[in-house]
Structure formats: C-alpha cells, structure tokens
C-alpha cells in the first residue's frame, strides 16, 4: 500500500541520516568519572599534545604485551580475543611514563618508557598520562586489529617452518609498520 511504502521510505531516510552522522565520529574520547575542569583540563591537554609523538612506542608496547600474553602457540581466535581487549591494560599503562628529552641541538623528543623507581611524576600526572595512552590506543591501535592479527598469523605460519626463533620482535615490527604507526625513524618523532 502507498502508506506502508511511504513509511518504509521514511525509515530508510532516517537510517541514512543516522549513518551519515555516525561516519563523522572518528575518534574516541575517554573521560574519567571525576573531572575537575580547573585542575584536570590543563593536565589532560598537556598529555594529549604528546600523543602524536608516542604512537610507535605505544604500538610496540601493546603488540609486544599481546605477543607475551599469547605465548608461542595460539589460534586466530586467541589473537582476536586478546586484541579485542588490547586497550584495557591499566597496569601496563601505569608502569610506563612519557619522557621528554632534548637532543644536542635543543630539539625536544618524547618516548614511552618503563617508569623507574626514581620517577618524579605525581599521581595526577600518572593518571593523565595513563588516560592519554588509553585514549590513543582506542584511536590508533584498535582500528588496526586486522593488521595486527594478520601479523600474528603470518609469523605463526612462518614459525611452523622455522622452529626455535623468537618471533615477538618480528610480530611487533610487522604489525606496527602495517598499521603505519612505526617507520624505521619514527621512534620519538611525529608521524
């Protein structure tokens, strides 16, 4: 009937509008439960600006952590299950910090490194560095789950023919390059 057809057309138009709106949402923004604009906003923005410099380091850290968690023998489903939760690594984030260094020419670079016992970062800085790492993972690691999975499976197949080689470094290097998060000179620089 004409009324039913008109309703179907209206529903289709509404779905098209909804889909076009959803296509505009490109990034995930995380916000903690407690947020004091005066105290937290400057710290959040400080570490958000550093995110572009630690992309390769974060990929290396998280893919390496995944490789360690999976071990030497894994199935495709195991890889997907772990990658699905790759950004939920609170302890790993807490154990690492964003470090700024100046080279001989006075140029600043950033890296993501294991936090030392002598670390001088406050609990507030740690909270927002961790927050920045989680948010960055949501936006640059999770969208590349297929590339990461493919690297794991490619190396797994290769290991079946060559026994005994430690493949973690190869998996990390391949996954982060395929995801275009690392290049040979990317460490600590903006991509």
C-alpha positions as CSV (number, residue, x, y, z in Angstrom):
1,X,0.0,0.0,0.0
2,X,1.1,3.6,-0.5
3,X,1.1,4.3,3.2
4,X,3.4,1.3,4.0
5,X,5.7,2.3,1.2
6,X,5.9,5.9,2.5
7,X,6.7,4.6,6.0
8,X,9.5,2.4,4.6
9,X,10.9,5.3,2.6
10,X,10.8,7.5,5.8
11,X,12.6,4.7,7.8
12,X,15.3,4.4,5.1
13,X,15.9,8.1,5.0
14,X,16.2,8.2,8.8
15,X,18.7,5.4,8.7
16,X,20.7,7.2,6.0
17,X,20.8,10.3,8.1
18,X,21.9,8.3,11.2
19,X,24.6,6.5,9.2
20,X,26.0,9.8,7.8
21,X,26.1,11.2,11.4
22,X,27.9,8.1,12.6
23,X,30.5,8.4,9.9
24,X,31.6,11.7,11.2
25,X,32.6,10.3,14.6
26,X,36.3,9.3,14.0
27,X,37.8,9.4,17.4
28,X,37.1,8.0,20.9
29,X,37.3,10.5,23.7
30,X,37.6,9.0,27.2
31,X,36.7,11.0,30.3
32,X,37.2,9.7,33.8
33,X,34.4,9.6,36.3
34,X,35.8,12.5,38.3
35,X,36.9,15.6,36.3
36,X,37.7,19.0,37.8
37,X,38.0,21.4,34.9
38,X,40.3,23.8,36.7
39,X,42.7,21.1,37.9
40,X,42.4,18.4,35.3
41,X,41.9,20.1,31.9
42,X,45.4,21.6,31.6
43,X,47.0,18.3,32.5
44,X,44.7,16.4,30.1
45,X,45.6,18.8,27.3
46,X,49.3,18.6,28.1
47,X,49.4,14.9,27.6
48,X,47.0,14.9,24.6
49,X,49.6,17.1,22.8
50,X,52.3,14.4,23.4
51,X,50.1,11.6,21.9
52,X,51.3,12.2,18.3
53,X,54.9,11.5,19.4
54,X,54.4,8.2,21.2
55,X,52.3,6.4,18.5
56,X,55.1,4.0,17.6
57,X,56.1,3.4,21.2
58,X,52.5,2.6,22.3
59,X,52.0,0.2,19.4
60,X,55.3,-1.5,20.2
61,X,54.3,-1.8,23.9
62,X,50.8,-3.1,23.3
63,X,51.5,-5.5,20.5
64,X,54.6,-6.8,22.4
65,X,52.4,-7.3,25.5
66,X,49.9,-9.2,23.4
67,X,52.6,-11.4,22.0
68,X,53.9,-12.1,25.5
69,X,50.4,-12.9,26.7
70,X,49.6,-15.2,23.8
71,X,52.9,-17.1,24.1
72,X,54.3,-19.2,21.2
73,X,51.3,-21.3,20.4
74,X,48.0,-19.6,19.6
75,X,45.0,-19.8,17.4
76,X,43.4,-17.0,15.3
77,X,40.5,-16.7,17.8
78,X,43.0,-16.3,20.7
79,X,44.6,-13.4,18.9
80,X,41.2,-11.7,18.2
81,X,40.1,-12.3,21.8
82,X,43.2,-10.6,23.1
83,X,43.2,-7.7,20.6
84,X,39.6,-7.0,21.4
85,X,40.8,-6.1,25.0
86,X,44.2,-4.6,23.9
87,X,43.4,-1.1,25.2
88,X,42.3,-2.4,28.6
89,X,45.8,-2.6,30.1
90,X,45.7,-0.3,33.1
91,X,48.7,-1.9,34.9
92,X,50.8,-1.7,31.7
93,X,50.0,2.0,31.3
94,X,50.7,2.7,34.9
95,X,54.1,1.0,34.6
96,X,55.1,3.3,31.8
97,X,55.6,7.1,31.5
98,X,56.0,9.7,28.8
99,X,59.6,11.0,28.9
100,X,60.8,14.3,27.3
101,X,64.4,14.7,26.2
102,X,66.3,17.4,24.5
103,X,69.0,16.4,21.9
104,X,72.3,18.3,21.5
105,X,70.6,20.8,19.2
106,X,67.9,21.5,21.8
107,X,65.1,19.7,19.9
108,X,62.6,18.0,22.2
109,X,61.5,14.4,21.6
110,X,59.2,12.2,23.5
111,X,59.2,8.5,24.3
112,X,57.2,6.0,26.3
113,X,59.4,4.1,28.7
114,X,59.1,1.9,31.7
115,X,58.7,4.0,34.8
116,X,61.7,3.9,37.0
117,X,61.6,3.7,40.8
118,X,63.1,7.2,40.9
119,X,60.2,8.6,38.7
120,X,59.2,12.1,39.8
121,X,55.8,12.1,38.2
122,X,52.9,12.8,40.6
123,X,49.8,10.6,40.9
124,X,48.0,13.4,39.0
125,X,50.5,13.2,36.1
126,X,50.4,9.4,36.1
127,X,46.6,9.4,35.9
128,X,46.6,11.7,32.9
129,X,49.5,10.0,31.1
130,X,47.6,6.7,31.5
131,X,44.4,8.4,30.3
132,X,46.2,9.7,27.2
133,X,47.7,6.2,26.5
134,X,44.2,4.6,26.7
135,X,42.6,7.2,24.5
136,X,45.4,6.9,22.0
137,X,45.1,3.1,21.9
138,X,41.3,3.4,21.3
139,X,42.0,5.7,18.3
140,X,45.1,4.2,16.6
141,X,45.6,0.6,17.8
142,X,42.0,-0.8,17.9
143,X,41.2,0.4,14.3
144,X,44.1,-1.7,13.1
145,X,43.1,-5.0,14.7
146,X,43.1,-6.8,11.3
147,X,46.7,-5.8,10.5
148,X,47.8,-6.8,14.0
149,X,46.0,-10.2,13.7
150,X,47.5,-10.7,10.2
151,X,51.0,-10.2,11.6
152,X,50.5,-12.7,14.3
153,X,49.1,-15.3,11.9
154,X,51.8,-14.7,9.3
155,X,54.6,-15.1,11.8
156,X,52.8,-18.2,13.3
157,X,52.8,-19.8,9.9
158,X,56.4,-18.9,9.3
159,X,57.4,-20.4,12.7
160,X,55.9,-23.7,11.7
161,X,58.6,-24.0,9.0
162,X,61.4,-22.4,11.1
163,X,61.5,-23.8,14.6
164,X,63.0,-22.1,17.6
165,X,63.1,-18.5,16.5
166,X,61.7,-15.9,18.9
167,X,59.1,-14.1,16.8
168,X,57.9,-11.4,19.2
169,X,60.1,-8.7,17.7
170,X,59.1,-9.6,14.2
171,X,55.4,-9.6,15.1
172,X,55.7,-6.2,16.8
173,X,57.7,-4.7,13.9
174,X,55.4,-6.1,11.2
175,X,52.1,-5.1,13.0
176,X,53.2,-1.6,13.8
177,X,54.6,-1.0,10.3
178,X,51.5,-2.4,8.6
179,X,49.4,-0.1,10.8
180,X,51.6,2.8,9.7
181,X,52.3,3.7,13.3
182,X,56.0,3.0,13.0
183,X,58.7,3.5,10.5
184,X,62.4,2.9,10.9
185,X,62.9,6.5,12.1
186,X,59.5,7.0,13.8
187,X,60.6,6.5,17.4
188,X,60.0,9.7,19.4
189,X,59.1,11.8,16.4
190,X,55.8,12.9,15.0
191,X,54.3,10.7,12.2
